[in-house]
Amino acid sequence: MIYNTETFEVSDVARFKEAMDSLRAALTEAGGADVRLFQHVNEPNRVLASMWWPDAESCRAFAHNHEEEFRATVGPLISSHQPEDLWEQI
C-alpha cells in the first residue's frame, strides 16, 4: 500500500472540500481509499490531502486520467500546490 499526501494553499477551504468531495467516487473507483483533508491550525487556507492507494501506479494513473476534471473542479481554488509525496510503509 502507498500513502499519498499533497499540500494545497486554497482561497476557500469549504469550497475546496466540496470540490474534493465531488471527486471521491472517482478516487474510490480508481483504488484510492480513506481520503482525508486536514486544515492547518495556524494557516487556515493550507490543506493537507491524504489517501491510500494499492500501489504508486494506481495513484499516478488516477492523476493522469482525471487531470482535466481535477483542474476544472479544484484548480480555480488553488493558489499553490506542493506535488504529491508517495510513502511506502516499512
Secondary structure, DSSP 4 states (H G I P E B T S, - for coil): -EEEEEEEEES-HHHHHHHHHHTHHHHHHHT-EEEEEEE-SS-TTEEEEEEEESSHHHHHHHHHHTHHHHHHHTGGGEEEEEEEEEEE--
